Protein backbone atom coordinates (compact mmCIF):
# COMPACT_ATOMS: atom_id res chain seq x y z
CA UNK A 1 0.00 0.00 0.00
CA UNK A 2 1.14 3.55 -0.71
CA UNK A 3 -0.23 7.01 -0.03
CA UNK A 4 -0.80 9.29 -3.00
CA UNK A 5 -1.74 12.93 -3.54
CA UNK A 6 -3.47 14.03 -6.75
CA UNK A 7 -4.65 17.44 -7.90
CA UNK A 8 -7.74 18.04 -10.02
CA UNK A 9 -9.96 20.76 -11.43
CA UNK A 10 -11.20 22.95 -8.58
CA UNK A 11 -14.88 22.41 -7.77
CA UNK A 12 -15.14 18.79 -8.92
CA UNK A 13 -14.76 16.90 -5.64
CA UNK A 14 -17.99 14.92 -6.17
CA UNK A 15 -17.16 13.35 -9.57
CA UNK A 16 -13.49 12.91 -8.58
CA UNK A 17 -14.53 10.79 -5.60
CA UNK A 18 -16.66 8.62 -7.89
CA UNK A 19 -13.83 8.31 -10.44
CA UNK A 20 -11.29 7.28 -7.78
CA UNK A 21 -13.56 4.53 -6.49
CA UNK A 22 -14.22 3.31 -10.05
CA UNK A 23 -10.70 3.38 -11.49
CA UNK A 24 -8.31 2.71 -8.59
CA UNK A 25 -8.26 -0.72 -6.94
CA UNK A 26 -7.95 -1.20 -3.20
CA UNK A 27 -8.39 2.52 -2.57
CA UNK A 28 -9.22 4.43 0.58
CA UNK A 29 -9.79 8.18 0.38
CA UNK A 30 -8.07 9.80 3.35
CA UNK A 31 -9.09 13.39 2.73
CA UNK A 32 -10.46 15.41 -0.16
CA UNK A 33 -9.98 19.16 -0.40
CA UNK A 34 -10.91 21.61 -3.14
CA UNK A 35 -8.67 20.55 -6.02
CA UNK A 36 -6.64 17.97 -4.05
CA UNK A 37 -7.19 14.45 -2.74
CA UNK A 38 -5.07 12.23 -0.47
CA UNK A 39 -5.67 8.49 -0.77
CA UNK A 40 -4.18 5.09 0.02
CA UNK A 41 -4.09 2.36 -2.59
CA UNK A 42 -2.51 -0.97 -3.49
CA UNK A 43 -2.20 0.28 -7.09
CA UNK A 44 1.36 0.76 -8.31
CA UNK A 45 2.76 4.07 -9.50
CA UNK A 46 2.34 3.19 -13.18
CA UNK A 47 -1.41 2.78 -12.72
CA UNK A 48 -1.65 6.14 -10.97
CA UNK A 49 0.32 7.74 -13.82
CA UNK A 50 -2.27 6.47 -16.34
CA UNK A 51 -5.31 8.09 -14.72
CA UNK A 52 -6.67 10.71 -17.09
CA UNK A 53 -8.80 12.74 -14.69
CA UNK A 54 -6.04 14.16 -12.47
CA UNK A 55 -3.97 17.26 -13.23
CA UNK A 56 -0.94 15.83 -11.43
CA UNK A 57 -0.25 12.89 -9.12
CA UNK A 58 2.42 12.37 -6.46
CA UNK A 59 3.68 9.77 -4.00
CA UNK A 60 3.13 11.23 -0.54
CA UNK A 61 6.35 11.17 1.48
CA UNK A 62 5.40 13.32 4.46
CA UNK A 63 2.36 15.32 5.54
CA UNK A 64 2.24 18.34 7.82
CA UNK A 65 -1.13 18.97 9.49
CA UNK A 66 -0.28 22.22 11.24
CA UNK A 67 0.45 25.64 9.76
CA UNK A 68 4.19 25.49 9.15
CA UNK A 69 6.70 27.40 7.02
CA UNK A 70 8.78 25.88 4.24
CA UNK A 71 12.03 25.96 6.19
CA UNK A 72 10.44 23.89 8.97
CA UNK A 73 8.96 21.43 6.46
CA UNK A 74 12.34 21.04 4.76
CA UNK A 75 14.15 20.47 8.08
CA UNK A 76 11.61 17.90 9.29
CA UNK A 77 11.81 16.06 5.94
CA UNK A 78 15.61 15.94 6.06
CA UNK A 79 15.54 14.66 9.63
CA UNK A 80 13.11 11.85 8.80
CA UNK A 81 14.32 11.03 5.27
CA UNK A 82 15.16 7.41 6.10
CA UNK A 83 11.46 6.81 6.75
CA UNK A 84 10.52 7.35 3.10
CA UNK A 85 13.75 6.36 1.34
CA UNK A 86 12.35 2.94 0.36
CA UNK A 87 9.18 4.55 -1.01
CA UNK A 88 11.32 6.75 -3.27
CA UNK A 89 13.41 3.82 -4.51
CA UNK A 90 10.30 1.79 -5.40
CA UNK A 91 8.95 4.74 -7.39
CA UNK A 92 12.04 5.41 -9.49
CA UNK A 93 12.20 4.49 -13.17
CA UNK A 94 15.30 2.88 -14.66
CA UNK A 95 16.34 6.15 -16.32
CA UNK A 96 15.67 8.43 -13.35
CA UNK A 97 19.01 9.93 -12.29
CA UNK A 98 18.56 13.66 -11.77
CA UNK A 99 16.25 15.56 -9.43
CA UNK A 100 15.28 18.94 -8.10
CA UNK A 101 13.12 20.24 -5.26
CA UNK A 102 10.38 22.82 -5.83
CA UNK A 103 8.17 24.68 -3.36
CA UNK A 104 4.59 25.73 -4.10
CA UNK A 105 2.66 28.03 -1.78
CA UNK A 106 -1.07 27.96 -2.65
CA UNK A 107 -0.22 27.10 -6.28
CA UNK A 108 2.49 29.76 -6.60
CA UNK A 109 6.13 28.68 -6.89
CA UNK A 110 8.29 30.32 -4.22
CA UNK A 111 11.98 30.45 -3.33
CA UNK A 112 13.26 29.24 0.04
CA UNK A 113 16.45 29.34 2.10
CA UNK A 114 19.11 27.70 -0.10
CA UNK A 115 21.27 26.57 2.80
CA UNK A 116 18.40 24.67 4.39
CA UNK A 117 17.34 23.24 1.03
CA UNK A 118 20.89 22.01 0.27
CA UNK A 119 20.81 19.79 3.36
CA UNK A 120 17.74 17.93 2.09
CA UNK A 121 19.17 17.79 -1.45
CA UNK A 122 22.29 16.09 -0.10
CA UNK A 123 20.27 13.58 1.93
CA UNK A 124 18.09 12.63 -1.06
CA UNK A 125 21.13 12.36 -3.31
CA UNK A 126 23.07 10.14 -0.90
CA UNK A 127 20.24 7.81 0.07
CA UNK A 128 18.81 7.29 -3.42
CA UNK A 129 21.88 7.50 -5.69
CA UNK A 130 20.50 10.57 -7.44
CA UNK A 131 22.19 13.75 -8.65
CA UNK A 132 20.92 17.31 -8.39
CA UNK A 133 19.97 19.08 -11.61
CA UNK A 134 17.72 22.10 -11.18
CA UNK A 135 17.38 22.76 -14.93
CA UNK A 136 16.46 19.45 -16.58
CA UNK A 137 15.67 16.85 -13.91
CA UNK A 138 14.08 13.45 -14.38
CA UNK A 139 12.33 13.80 -11.02
CA UNK A 140 10.73 16.55 -8.99
CA UNK A 141 10.25 16.54 -5.23
CA UNK A 142 7.53 18.98 -4.21
CA UNK A 143 6.74 20.87 -1.06
CA UNK A 144 3.15 22.06 -1.29
CA UNK A 145 1.48 24.34 1.24
CA UNK A 146 -2.28 24.84 1.15
CA UNK A 147 -4.44 27.72 2.41
CA UNK A 148 -6.10 25.30 4.87
CA UNK A 149 -2.77 25.11 6.71
CA UNK A 150 -1.83 21.64 5.47
CA UNK A 151 1.55 20.88 3.94
CA UNK A 152 2.86 17.99 1.85
CA UNK A 153 6.26 16.66 0.78
CA UNK A 154 5.84 14.54 -2.35
CA UNK A 155 7.51 12.91 -5.33
CA UNK A 156 5.85 13.88 -8.60
CA UNK A 157 4.73 10.95 -10.76
CA UNK A 158 3.18 12.70 -13.78
CA UNK A 159 4.31 15.15 -16.42
CA UNK A 160 1.06 16.16 -18.04
CA UNK A 161 0.60 18.35 -21.07
CA UNK A 162 1.20 22.05 -20.41
CA UNK A 163 -1.22 24.82 -21.36
CA UNK A 164 1.38 26.08 -23.86
CA UNK A 165 0.99 22.83 -25.80
CA UNK A 166 -2.77 23.36 -26.22
CA UNK A 167 -4.49 25.51 -28.83
CA UNK A 168 -6.06 28.74 -27.64
CA UNK A 169 -9.38 27.93 -25.97
CA UNK A 170 -8.81 24.17 -26.01
CA UNK A 171 -10.04 22.29 -22.94
CA UNK A 172 -7.47 20.45 -20.88
CA UNK A 173 -7.71 16.65 -21.31
CA UNK A 174 -8.42 16.15 -17.58
CA UNK A 175 -11.52 18.34 -17.78
CA UNK A 176 -12.69 16.62 -20.98
CA UNK A 177 -12.35 13.25 -19.24
CA UNK A 178 -14.49 14.34 -16.29
CA UNK A 179 -17.15 15.96 -18.49
CA UNK A 180 -17.44 12.76 -20.52
CA UNK A 181 -17.72 10.72 -17.32
CA UNK A 182 -20.58 12.95 -16.16
CA UNK A 183 -22.53 11.98 -19.30
CA UNK A 184 -22.71 8.33 -18.11
CA UNK A 185 -21.03 6.76 -21.15
CA UNK A 186 -22.53 3.58 -22.59
CA UNK A 187 -21.56 1.25 -25.44
CA UNK A 188 -24.93 2.02 -27.08
CA UNK A 189 -24.36 5.80 -27.18
CA UNK A 190 -24.53 7.94 -30.27
CA UNK A 191 -22.37 10.79 -29.00
CA UNK A 192 -22.23 14.37 -30.29
CA UNK A 193 -19.85 17.27 -29.75
CA UNK A 194 -21.32 19.99 -31.93
CA UNK A 195 -18.74 22.65 -30.95
CA UNK A 196 -15.75 20.34 -31.00
CA UNK A 197 -13.08 23.01 -31.41
CA UNK A 198 -9.70 21.27 -31.44
CA UNK A 199 -11.18 17.90 -30.50
CA UNK A 200 -10.33 17.56 -26.81
CA UNK A 201 -13.78 16.26 -25.79
CA UNK A 202 -14.41 13.71 -28.60
CA UNK A 203 -10.81 12.49 -28.43
CA UNK A 204 -11.22 11.81 -24.71
CA UNK A 205 -14.56 10.09 -25.33
CA UNK A 206 -13.21 7.73 -27.98
CA UNK A 207 -9.96 7.04 -26.11
CA UNK A 208 -11.38 6.42 -22.63
CA UNK A 209 -15.06 5.42 -22.87
CA UNK A 210 -17.40 3.09 -24.78
CA UNK A 211 -19.58 4.34 -27.64
CA UNK A 212 -21.57 3.17 -30.66
CA UNK A 213 -20.91 6.26 -32.78
CA UNK A 214 -19.17 9.59 -32.29
CA UNK A 215 -20.06 12.71 -34.27
CA UNK A 216 -18.00 15.86 -33.89
CA UNK A 217 -18.48 19.06 -35.80
CA UNK A 218 -17.43 22.69 -35.82
CA UNK A 219 -17.98 25.68 -38.07
CA UNK A 220 -14.23 26.46 -38.12
CA UNK A 221 -12.25 24.66 -40.86
CA UNK A 222 -8.96 24.75 -38.93
CA UNK A 223 -10.59 23.18 -35.87
CA UNK A 224 -12.12 20.44 -38.00
CA UNK A 225 -8.74 19.71 -39.60
CA UNK A 226 -7.01 19.41 -36.20
CA UNK A 227 -9.80 17.21 -34.83
CA UNK A 228 -9.66 14.93 -37.86
CA UNK A 229 -5.95 14.44 -37.31
CA UNK A 230 -6.51 13.57 -33.64
CA UNK A 231 -9.29 11.13 -34.33
CA UNK A 232 -7.19 9.20 -36.86
CA UNK A 233 -5.18 7.99 -33.85
CA UNK A 234 -8.20 6.14 -32.50
CA UNK A 235 -8.28 2.47 -33.42
CA UNK A 236 -11.97 1.58 -33.45
CA UNK A 237 -14.39 -0.29 -35.68
CA UNK A 238 -17.21 1.98 -34.44
CA UNK A 239 -18.44 4.94 -36.44
CA UNK A 240 -16.48 8.18 -35.99
CA UNK A 241 -17.51 11.24 -38.01
CA UNK A 242 -15.69 14.59 -38.06
CA UNK A 243 -17.25 17.30 -40.20
CA UNK A 244 -17.54 21.01 -40.78
CA UNK A 245 -21.10 22.02 -39.95
CA UNK A 246 -23.23 24.80 -38.47
CA UNK A 247 -25.16 23.27 -35.58
CA UNK A 248 -27.94 25.85 -35.97
CA UNK A 249 -28.68 24.70 -39.53
CA UNK A 250 -30.14 21.36 -38.41
CA UNK A 251 -26.83 19.55 -38.93
CA UNK A 252 -28.14 16.51 -37.02
CA UNK A 253 -31.44 14.69 -37.33
CA UNK A 254 -34.19 14.99 -34.74
CA UNK A 255 -34.03 12.44 -31.86
CA UNK A 256 -30.78 10.95 -33.20
CA UNK A 257 -28.30 11.45 -30.34
CA UNK A 258 -28.01 9.93 -26.84
CA UNK A 259 -25.31 12.13 -25.28
CA UNK A 260 -23.99 15.61 -25.98
CA UNK A 261 -20.77 16.79 -24.34
CA UNK A 262 -19.44 20.08 -25.62
CA UNK A 263 -17.75 23.42 -24.99
CA UNK A 264 -19.85 26.04 -26.84
CA UNK A 265 -18.47 29.55 -27.49
CA UNK A 266 -18.22 31.80 -24.45
CA UNK A 267 -18.29 35.00 -26.50
CA UNK A 268 -14.64 35.80 -25.70
CA UNK A 269 -12.74 34.96 -28.87
CA UNK A 270 -15.70 35.65 -31.16
CA UNK A 271 -18.08 38.47 -30.29
CA UNK A 272 -21.69 37.37 -29.80
CA UNK A 273 -24.25 40.18 -29.59
CA UNK A 274 -26.79 38.50 -27.29
CA UNK A 275 -25.07 35.65 -25.46
CA UNK A 276 -28.18 34.62 -23.47
CA UNK A 277 -30.23 34.28 -26.65
CA UNK A 278 -27.33 32.38 -28.23
CA UNK A 279 -27.46 29.80 -25.43
CA UNK A 280 -31.27 29.70 -25.66
CA UNK A 281 -30.94 28.70 -29.34
CA UNK A 282 -28.31 26.10 -28.45
CA UNK A 283 -30.66 24.54 -25.88
CA UNK A 284 -33.38 24.33 -28.51
CA UNK A 285 -31.10 22.42 -30.87
CA UNK A 286 -29.85 20.18 -28.04
CA UNK A 287 -33.46 19.29 -27.22
CA UNK A 288 -34.34 18.66 -30.87
CA UNK A 289 -31.52 16.21 -31.59
CA UNK A 290 -31.51 14.39 -28.23
CA UNK A 291 -33.45 11.20 -27.72
CA UNK A 292 -35.69 10.72 -24.69
CA UNK A 293 -33.63 10.43 -21.47
CA UNK A 294 -30.64 11.93 -23.26
CA UNK A 295 -27.94 13.79 -21.33
CA UNK A 296 -26.15 17.06 -22.09
CA UNK A 297 -22.92 18.16 -20.37
CA UNK A 298 -21.39 21.49 -21.29
CA UNK A 299 -19.15 24.18 -19.83
CA UNK A 300 -19.28 27.97 -20.00
CA UNK A 301 -17.92 31.00 -18.17
CA UNK A 302 -21.17 32.90 -18.89
CA UNK A 303 -23.01 31.39 -15.96
CA UNK A 304 -25.69 34.06 -15.50
CA UNK A 305 -26.65 33.98 -19.17
CA UNK A 306 -26.62 30.17 -19.32
CA UNK A 307 -28.79 29.80 -16.24
CA UNK A 308 -31.27 32.41 -17.46
CA UNK A 309 -31.48 30.59 -20.79
CA UNK A 310 -32.07 27.24 -19.04
CA UNK A 311 -34.92 28.76 -16.99
CA UNK A 312 -36.47 30.42 -20.05
CA UNK A 313 -36.24 27.26 -22.15
CA UNK A 314 -37.80 25.16 -19.43
CA UNK A 315 -37.74 21.72 -21.08
CA UNK A 316 -34.48 20.45 -19.59
CA UNK A 317 -33.97 19.35 -16.01
CA UNK A 318 -30.83 20.97 -14.58
CA UNK A 319 -29.51 17.86 -12.82
CA UNK A 320 -26.03 19.07 -11.77
CA UNK A 321 -24.04 22.27 -11.75
CA UNK A 322 -20.39 22.52 -10.77
CA UNK A 323 -18.59 25.82 -10.24
CA UNK A 324 -15.08 25.31 -11.59
CA UNK A 325 -11.95 27.12 -12.70
CA UNK A 326 -10.98 26.69 -16.36
CA UNK A 327 -7.54 28.13 -17.09
CA UNK A 328 -7.94 30.42 -14.10
CA UNK A 329 -11.39 31.65 -15.21
CA UNK A 330 -14.57 31.02 -13.22
CA UNK A 331 -16.96 28.80 -15.16
CA UNK A 332 -19.80 26.34 -14.70
CA UNK A 333 -20.26 22.75 -15.84
CA UNK A 334 -23.92 21.94 -16.46
CA UNK A 335 -25.57 18.53 -16.73
CA UNK A 336 -29.04 18.59 -18.30
CA UNK A 337 -31.53 15.73 -18.63
CA UNK A 338 -34.22 15.46 -21.33
Phi and psi in degrees as a GROMACS rama.xvg file:
@    title "Ramachandran Plot"
@    xaxis  label "Phi"
@    yaxis  label "Psi"
@TYPE xy
-138.39  155.934  UNK-2
-99.9632  134  UNK-3
-123.947  155.445  UNK-4
-125.832  131.645  UNK-5
-131.562  144.405  UNK-6
-105.353  152.973  UNK-7
-149.913  174.576  UNK-8
-60.8805  125.364  UNK-9
-56.8125  135.01  UNK-10
98.4253  -4.21465  UNK-11
-112.165  36.3737  UNK-12
-58.282  -42.4355  UNK-13
-61.0362  -55.4247  UNK-14
-66.9114  -30.7344  UNK-15
-62.8367  -41.9683  UNK-16
-59.5869  -43.8337  UNK-17
-65.0744  -39.5393  UNK-18
-65.3415  -42.8488  UNK-19
-58.9142  -46.7184  UNK-20
-67.3042  -28.225  UNK-21
-81.256  -39.2917  UNK-22
-106.197  -9.84415  UNK-23
-117.782  123.36  UNK-24
-79.5984  152.548  UNK-25
51.9692  45.5942  UNK-26
-104.8  145.138  UNK-27
-133.031  119.94  UNK-28
-79.511  121.432  UNK-29
-86.676  -47.8858  UNK-30
-157.569  146.654  UNK-31
-128.874  123.332  UNK-32
-113.193  176.061  UNK-33
-68.9615  108.149  UNK-34
86.8496  4.81324  UNK-35
-151.793  139.787  UNK-36
-134.762  139.77  UNK-37
-111.707  129.943  UNK-38
-149.414  158.406  UNK-39
-112.39  138.026  UNK-40
-154.576  153.216  UNK-41
-85.3518  -5.14637  UNK-42
-65.8321  144.295  UNK-43
-82.9318  171.952  UNK-44
-63.8528  -30.9488  UNK-45
-66.6316  -35.6067  UNK-46
-66.2197  -42.29  UNK-47
-63.0428  -38.3633  UNK-48
-61.6066  -29.7288  UNK-49
-80.0289  -14.1946  UNK-50
-68.6093  124.089  UNK-51
-90.0768  2.17713  UNK-52
-105.811  -0.479672  UNK-53
-100.281  147.03  UNK-54
-71.2096  -49.6838  UNK-55
-148.633  152.65  UNK-56
-131.655  149.317  UNK-57
-140.648  151.755  UNK-58
-81.6042  129.496  UNK-59
-83.4195  121.868  UNK-60
-98.3829  -39.9299  UNK-61
-156.612  140.513  UNK-62
-119.356  143.563  UNK-63
-120.252  117.007  UNK-64
-99.3976  6.56286  UNK-65
-121.445  157.331  UNK-66
-64.4498  120.634  UNK-67
-147.165  145.988  UNK-68
-85.8482  169.663  UNK-69
-64.8252  -38.4171  UNK-70
-60.8492  -40.2505  UNK-71
-68.195  -40.0741  UNK-72
-63.307  -42.4795  UNK-73
-63.4641  -44.9205  UNK-74
-62.8949  -46.1135  UNK-75
-62.9157  -37.2048  UNK-76
-68.2013  -40.567  UNK-77
-64.7875  -39.6206  UNK-78
-68.1776  -29.3449  UNK-79
-112.239  22.7784  UNK-80
-61.3227  -31.0886  UNK-81
-62.3733  -26.4903  UNK-82
-65.1559  -32.59  UNK-83
-114.887  11.2299  UNK-84
-61.1366  -42.1995  UNK-85
-66.128  -35.7031  UNK-86
-62.1015  -42.7782  UNK-87
-62.0377  -47.7976  UNK-88
-60.4496  -39.2013  UNK-89
-68.2805  -21.7668  UNK-90
-93.1799  -10.2047  UNK-91
-76.5469  141.104  UNK-92
-84.4309  166.271  UNK-93
-62.2952  -29.1641  UNK-94
-97.236  1.83005  UNK-95
-77.3989  113.724  UNK-96
-129.249  -28.4919  UNK-97
-118.426  145.667  UNK-98
-141.762  165.64  UNK-99
-146.747  165.335  UNK-100
-117.027  130.993  UNK-101
-122.747  153.52  UNK-102
-124.005  129.26  UNK-103
-123.995  122.145  UNK-104
-110.07  104.263  UNK-105
52.9049  48.5282  UNK-106
71.409  16.56  UNK-107
-119.559  125.901  UNK-108
-68.5426  136.973  UNK-109
-132.734  157.219  UNK-110
-94.8356  152.848  UNK-111
-133.485  174.591  UNK-112
-59.2391  117.78  UNK-113
-68.2418  -33.4213  UNK-114
-64.7778  -44.6694  UNK-115
-65.3474  -41.4371  UNK-116
-64.1605  -37.3616  UNK-117
-63.8579  -28.4377  UNK-118
-65.3344  -46.278  UNK-119
-67.1723  -39.4254  UNK-120
-57.7896  -42.5153  UNK-121
-66.0608  -42.053  UNK-122
-61.885  -47.2117  UNK-123
-62.0318  -43.2955  UNK-124
-61.6569  -46.0231  UNK-125
-68.7249  -44.5444  UNK-126
-75.2279  -25.7232  UNK-127
-120.736  10.5567  UNK-128
54.0969  44.8466  UNK-129
-115.13  159.436  UNK-130
-120.861  144.425  UNK-131
-75.4972  133.297  UNK-132
-151.215  102.224  UNK-133
-78.7552  -10.2874  UNK-134
-99.6211  -41.1426  UNK-135
-140.854  67.816  UNK-136
-80.0103  158.511  UNK-137
-84.5257  -26.4881  UNK-138
-129.952  149.619  UNK-139
-128.187  127.07  UNK-140
-97.3777  131.87  UNK-141
-116.852  134.888  UNK-142
-102.429  125.39  UNK-143
-123.862  127.934  UNK-144
-117.939  130.632  UNK-145
-102.832  160.025  UNK-146
-66.2521  -23.6206  UNK-147
-72.0793  -6.67255  UNK-148
97.308  -0.749449  UNK-149
-88.2558  147.896  UNK-150
-130.935  152.982  UNK-151
-139.384  140.762  UNK-152
-115.107  124.698  UNK-153
-144.18  159.484  UNK-154
-108.676  121.156  UNK-155
-72.4723  134.109  UNK-156
-102.425  -25.6955  UNK-157
-116.504  150.621  UNK-158
-130.32  79.4662  UNK-159
-77.2038  165.818  UNK-160
-59.0136  138.64  UNK-161
-88.4922  160.497  UNK-162
-61.7282  -28.4042  UNK-163
-66.429  -23.1631  UNK-164
-84.8998  -8.41057  UNK-165
-94.2756  155.352  UNK-166
-72.4912  157.105  UNK-167
-59.1941  125.431  UNK-168
84.9182  -2.18915  UNK-169
-77.0186  134.612  UNK-170
-69.0821  143.057  UNK-171
-65.7333  147.41  UNK-172
-61.335  -31.4797  UNK-173
-64.6118  -39.9607  UNK-174
-69.4769  -39.8777  UNK-175
-61.1393  -40.2939  UNK-176
-58.9152  -49.5227  UNK-177
-66.3289  -40.7339  UNK-178
-62.0019  -41.7532  UNK-179
-62.8367  -41.6796  UNK-180
-59.2505  -39.1811  UNK-181
-65.252  -18.7517  UNK-182
-84.5045  2.81786  UNK-183
56.0747  65.8263  UNK-184
-58.7682  143.178  UNK-185
-139.861  152.65  UNK-186
-68.0162  -12.5545  UNK-187
-96.6124  3.53275  UNK-188
-73.7899  132.917  UNK-189
-95.0511  115.693  UNK-190
-107.825  140.934  UNK-191
-131.985  131.846  UNK-192
-121.722  103.679  UNK-193
-90.5946  -4.18634  UNK-194
-131.282  61.7928  UNK-195
-71.8305  -16.1485  UNK-196
53.5192  -126.617  UNK-197
-92.341  15.8179  UNK-198
87.3691  13.123  UNK-199
-60.966  -45.2753  UNK-200
-69.387  -52.9798  UNK-201
-66.0688  -30.7442  UNK-202
-64.5621  -43.8447  UNK-203
-63.1423  -40.8188  UNK-204
-62.0803  -46.8942  UNK-205
-74.1454  -28.4286  UNK-206
-80.3444  -34.0644  UNK-207
-115.195  -12.8382  UNK-208
-136.926  159.362  UNK-209
-75.7926  157.195  UNK-210
-166.665  158.289  UNK-211
-95.1958  -41.9428  UNK-212
-152.169  146.123  UNK-213
-125.07  127.388  UNK-214
-120.549  124.761  UNK-215
-130.778  137.35  UNK-216
-145.275  158.478  UNK-217
-158.246  156.403  UNK-218
-84.2234  -13.2693  UNK-219
-93.6335  121.889  UNK-220
-62.5988  -39.1965  UNK-221
-64.5845  -42.3315  UNK-222
-61.2873  -42.9046  UNK-223
-62.7205  -41.2191  UNK-224
-62.9416  -44.577  UNK-225
-64.7976  -42.4486  UNK-226
-64.6195  -41.7064  UNK-227
-57.5888  -42.6261  UNK-228
-63.0793  -42.7778  UNK-229
-62.1927  -45.9156  UNK-230
-70.7784  -19.3705  UNK-231
-65.3156  -20.2561  UNK-232
-73.3322  -19.6956  UNK-233
-79.8751  122.943  UNK-234
-94.8911  102.476  UNK-235
-152.004  142.759  UNK-236
-85.9933  -9.08074  UNK-237
-74.6385  165.051  UNK-238
-76.3881  126.185  UNK-239
-129.803  121.102  UNK-240
-121.495  128.004  UNK-241
-122.679  126.14  UNK-242
-149.204  155.509  UNK-243
-85.3534  124.154  UNK-244
-160.527  151.865  UNK-245
-98.2337  112.703  UNK-246
-58.3811  -29.5855  UNK-247
-77.8533  -8.62926  UNK-248
-101.965  40.2834  UNK-249
51.0396  50.5534  UNK-250
-66.4715  -25.7222  UNK-251
-120.098  151.234  UNK-252
-72.8925  155.66  UNK-253
-64.3424  138.871  UNK-254
53.4431  44.8196  UNK-255
-114.924  -5.24652  UNK-256
-126.679  142.092  UNK-257
-94.1922  -40.0702  UNK-258
-135.413  137.606  UNK-259
-122.163  123.8  UNK-260
-129.379  123.557  UNK-261
-159.199  165.806  UNK-262
-126.838  82.0225  UNK-263
-68.3584  163.354  UNK-264
-56.3378  142.494  UNK-265
-98.4094  -1.6734  UNK-266
78.2314  22.5499  UNK-267
-101.611  -46.5028  UNK-268
-85.6169  -30.4304  UNK-269
-123.712  124.893  UNK-270
-69.0074  131.377  UNK-271
-122.273  122.665  UNK-272
-61.6394  -49.505  UNK-273
-126.079  91.6437  UNK-274
-67.9586  -33.7218  UNK-275
-65.6862  -42.4293  UNK-276
-67.0162  -33.6556  UNK-277
-59.2137  -47.7295  UNK-278
-68.5782  -33.3222  UNK-279
-60.0885  -43.1736  UNK-280
-65.321  -40.6069  UNK-281
-59.2902  -45.7024  UNK-282
-59.6687  -38.6452  UNK-283
-61.4739  -42.5274  UNK-284
-70.3288  -39.7899  UNK-285
-53.8669  -49.4523  UNK-286
-64.163  -37.3912  UNK-287
-66.1311  -42.7361  UNK-288
-87.0858  -20.0201  UNK-289
-75.504  142.24  UNK-290
-78.2109  167.635  UNK-291
-57.5891  138.212  UNK-292
69.2281  15.4635  UNK-293
-69.5992  161.123  UNK-294
-125.928  136.944  UNK-295
-117.326  134.293  UNK-296
-129.036  123.636  UNK-297
-146.653  164.412  UNK-298
-127.082  144.514  UNK-299
-159.512  148.032  UNK-300
-84.8315  -12.7015  UNK-301
-91.2254  66.1602  UNK-302
-65.2437  -42.0796  UNK-303
-61.1533  -46.6609  UNK-304
-66.2291  -41.0311  UNK-305
-62.0475  -46.7988  UNK-306
-69.5598  -33.857  UNK-307
-64.6664  -41.4331  UNK-308
-64.815  -39.9277  UNK-309
-62.5467  -42.5988  UNK-310
-65.2356  -44.4243  UNK-311
-63.1037  -42.9093  UNK-312
-67.0471  -49.0475  UNK-313
80.9013  -15.4381  UNK-314
-88.6946  -16.6484  UNK-315
-95.3128  147.412  UNK-316
-92.5794  122.659  UNK-317
-78.3611  99.1821  UNK-318
-83.0658  -40.3223  UNK-319
-144.74  145.515  UNK-320
-138.625  131.277  UNK-321
-121.615  126.286  UNK-322
-85.9337  119.753  UNK-323
-130.825  172.557  UNK-324
-113.514  125.769  UNK-325
-118.504  110.02  UNK-326
52.4681  42.0122  UNK-327
81.3922  -1.45648  UNK-328
-105.232  135.472  UNK-329
-66.608  132.77  UNK-330
-149.713  173.704  UNK-331
-128.187  140.99  UNK-332
-105.098  128.215  UNK-333
-117.562  135.711  UNK-334
-118.747  117.172  UNK-335
-113.441  143.046  UNK-336
-116.649  136.448  UNK-337
